[in-house]
Amino acid sequence: MLLEQFLEECERLLEAHLSGKREDNVLPELKRFLSLLDRSELSHFSSLGEYLSKFISYLSRIDEFPHDRKVKRLKNGLEMIAKLRNFFLLHNSEEIESLLGRPVSPSTPIKYAYSVGEARSKILKRMDIETIGDLIQYFPRDYEDRRIIMPISSIVPDRKVSVKGRLLNFSAKKASGYTIISAVVSDGFGQLLLKWFNQDYIIQKLRRDREYLIHGLAKETPFGPMEMNSPEIEEIQGEVPREILPVYSLTSGISMKMMRKIVKRNLGLVRSLDDLVPSSITTERGLLPRKHAFTAIHFPKSLYEIRKARESLAYEEFFLFETTILFRKRQIRKEYQGLQKEISGVLSKRLIESLPFELTKDQVTAFEEIRDDMRAASPMNRLLQGDVGSGKTLVAELAMVDNYEAGYQSALMVPTSVLAMQHYEKIKRELSPIGIETGLLTGSLKKNEQDFVRMRLKKGEIDVVVGTHALIQDGVEFKNLGLVVVDEQHRFGVKQRETLTTKGKLLDSLVMTATPIPRTLALTVYGDLDISTILTLPKGRSPVRTIILARKRLKDLYSYISDELKMGHQAFFIYPLIEESEQVDLKNATDEATKLREEVFPGVGVELLHGRLNDNEKQEIMQRFRSRQSMILVSTTVVEVGIDIPTATVMVIEHPERFGMAQLHQLRGRVGRSNLKSICVMVMNKAISDDALSRLREFASTSSGFDVAELDLRLRGPGEFLGLRQHGMPQFLIGDIVNDRDLLFKAREDAKQLMEEDPELLEHGALRIEMERVYSERARLIEVG
Ligand SMILES: Nc1ncnc2c1ncn2[C@@H]1O[C@H](COP(=O)(O)OP(=O)(O)OP(=O)(O)O)[C@@H](O)[C@H]1O
């Protein structure tokens, strides 16, 4: 085997031992690989041979060592493999030149590319390839390793392999709208069954008795030969070179062979690509220079080179993105002067002293960060994230007190009028004693009431206003707005945030979110914002116990709730539907409320809340629940966000599988908001799928919103997570913010350092040009954010 294959096998072996998958001796296998090694490559480089001997002798006594020393050697062994490979890569980079043809320009329309022309360019356009630049960035979805052609009889199932075989027979069948093409190939010793679904064009490639090269993943079948689904297949003409070839996603009208040829012939483009990442960083991070990475991603010499090329290109994407954000942020700071506020902190101290509890450490830190921002000359642009009930609103309140002391008005914008009312009452209660005038502005107020509030805002008679979307409507003017706080970022788009911030000039803006998002996402979605995080919950809080309960045990739950009610505690019951539906067989809030009120808990006050009630009705219901005139609130998810009832201790969720992870966590966050022990019960139906059940189990095992967010991200991927796609999250071509998160952090760090050393990017012209080209749209959003 070739050196690279030898290294691949060694790596697999050491990793299997390190992870405990293998427990036998290491050395015999290592020796076997060594005996298969084709040493011709070593003869070019004496130092390579020497290093290889060192590697072998380092591992020669490994099986005699105790466990911990063995582990250490395995780890070091893997590092030595990486070094050997890097040595090899450098050697390869000299070969790249020979691969590259004549230079072309990235913006050249695809029809002028080599081997393309008018007709093919139409096909390529269907693959979103409009220019030669797009072509080079059309990355392979997989690779075909032709360095070893396996005998069919030695195929290991579930591993991708290349084999050679003569086509014995083939057939095409149509069944319920599908075309299934089957073929049998043999290499004289073994047979393999090939199958393609709905790939009609394959049939044109098949000729009985011809020899083919086949690449794919073989699966075992209970009877008969192994089977490969949708393999790559190509007729053999002459010698098959030992190489790794790219596999692209294609559309009809273009073959894999042709696509490879087109890419290869136009690869000369990479000559004109300037490095975006400074070479000092590339070297330090062990990444490939751009030219090398682009060449290797299409035509790699080894599997390791593929990995390195991918890593290098993903890093480049992240680096470009992070630099853009930092660069724009700096531009904004330079161009816009903010309100430089004078804050002594006397008033906010008074509020803190009046509270019946102490601030948590994280609340103090977040508050200090906000105050520093408000004192500074540039406008604040900060995200305050913290778990449900961690006390974010209080921090925002303190910031508004500081802002008042500096002589400015503040606005707090929340997503629903019920929440606006709740915040307004709390804020009024706490801020009136220190002389701050508060106001409420929601769409549910009567027109003359709204007019009155608007008039007072304009005159500067209201210092702190709480409201909903009504705050951003035309006709709302402030005398001297200085701080905008937006609660629950996800409910408002960037545009709405923008409208409110332009109400005053160069305002400080604070965004609060109770749905913590993993750090990686925070860096990308909120890359333009500074972030304060409240991790710790107030003293004395214990996590909400989360239980999955079988429906037949509802009686036990009812008796538990009765005991809680006797102690003066309250309960929520959440249903996915307001009323009975003909389409789905789900419990609904209206019928269940009647049942709970009349049969299960008579006489305790059971109220029903849902989205079809008008705002005043909703507020009255909440008011009665808050003052404990009613003890049970039956609701749809309207209570999801922000409702703060410290005496509520039981949250019952019916059909929990209908809700998203973040939503479940928000619902759970409605209890456990004081020192009282609380539980969240998810009632389970028999019909629930295994997947849904395991998702709920995982949810039940978490308690912090940060863990829930990581779990959600892992299960659903970044695109679907919280519907972020609509919120300006950048799409990366090759970088994956979940799997490449470490790379993203590194890029962030490096970009920061680069911006400190060369803030105007004078020494990095190519980076600056590319930045403006790719991210012009995103940069516009950042500017207004
Ligand atoms: N340091 C603290 N110690 C004890 N209680 C606190 C502390 N800070 C806030 N609280 C109380 O905890 C409850 C939740 O606080 P708050 O509403 O500010 O949280 P939040 O993070 O905004 O919650 P949510 O995201 O669910 O809206 C309130 O009743 C508040 O008075």
The ligand as an SDF file (V2000), in Angstrom:
LIG
                    3D

 31 33  0  0  0  0  0  0  0  0999 V2000
  -31.1960   38.0280   42.3120 N   0  0  0  0  0  0  0  0  0  0  0  0
  -32.4430   37.6040   42.4890 C   0  0  0  0  0  0  0  0  0  0  0  0
  -32.7830   36.8830   43.5830 N   0  0  0  0  0  0  0  0  0  0  0  0
  -34.0530   36.4470   43.7510 C   0  0  0  0  0  0  0  0  0  0  0  0
  -35.0640   36.6950   42.9100 N   0  0  0  0  0  0  0  0  0  0  0  0
  -34.8020   37.3990   41.8070 C   0  0  0  0  0  0  0  0  0  0  0  0
  -33.4790   37.8910   41.5270 C   0  0  0  0  0  0  0  0  0  0  0  0
  -33.5200   38.5680   40.3510 N   0  0  0  0  0  0  0  0  0  0  0  0
  -34.7950   38.5070   39.9040 C   0  0  0  0  0  0  0  0  0  0  0  0
  -35.5730   37.8150   40.7870 N   0  0  0  0  0  0  0  0  0  0  0  0
  -36.9940   37.4910   40.6810 C   0  0  0  0  0  0  0  0  0  0  0  0
  -37.0810   36.3480   39.8360 O   0  0  0  0  0  0  0  0  0  0  0  0
  -38.2150   36.4070   38.9850 C   0  0  0  0  0  0  0  0  0  0  0  0
  -37.7800   36.3440   37.5410 C   0  0  0  0  0  0  0  0  0  0  0  0
  -37.0550   37.5170   37.2030 O   0  0  0  0  0  0  0  0  0  0  0  0
  -37.1890   38.1940   35.7860 P   0  0  0  0  0  0  0  0  0  0  0  0
  -38.6050   38.2940   35.4100 O   0  0  0  0  0  0  0  0  0  0  0  0
  -36.3250   39.3880   35.7840 O   0  0  0  0  0  0  0  0  0  0  0  0
  -36.4970   37.0480   34.9480 O   0  0  0  0  0  0  0  0  0  0  0  0
  -36.3000   36.9280   33.3950 P   0  0  0  0  0  0  0  0  0  0  0  0
  -34.9200   36.4270   33.1960 O   0  0  0  0  0  0  0  0  0  0  0  0
  -36.6730   38.1850   32.7330 O   0  0  0  0  0  0  0  0  0  0  0  0
  -37.3250   35.7750   33.1030 O   0  0  0  0  0  0  0  0  0  0  0  0
  -38.0530   35.3200   31.7150 P   0  0  0  0  0  0  0  0  0  0  0  0
  -37.0140   35.1440   30.7160 O   0  0  0  0  0  0  0  0  0  0  0  0
  -38.7180   34.0470   32.0610 O   0  0  0  0  0  0  0  0  0  0  0  0
  -38.9970   36.4320   31.4030 O   0  0  0  0  0  0  0  0  0  0  0  0
  -38.9180   37.7180   39.3240 C   0  0  0  0  0  0  0  0  0  0  0  0
  -39.9870   37.4490   40.1890 O   0  0  0  0  0  0  0  0  0  0  0  0
  -37.8150   38.5510   39.9720 C   0  0  0  0  0  0  0  0  0  0  0  0
  -38.3390   39.4770   40.8900 O   0  0  0  0  0  0  0  0  0  0  0  0
  1  2  1  0
  2  3  1  0
  2  7  2  0
  3  4  2  0
  4  5  1  0
  5  6  2  0
  6  7  1  0
  6 10  1  0
  7  8  1  0
  8  9  2  0
  9 10  1  0
 10 11  1  0
 11 12  1  0
 11 30  1  0
 12 13  1  0
 13 14  1  0
 13 28  1  0
 14 15  1  0
 15 16  1  0
 16 17  2  0
 16 18  1  0
 16 19  1  0
 19 20  1  0
 20 21  2  0
 20 22  1  0
 20 23  1  0
 23 24  1  0
 24 25  2  0
 24 26  1  0
 24 27  1  0
 28 29  1  0
 28 30  1  0
 30 31  1  0
M  END
$$$$
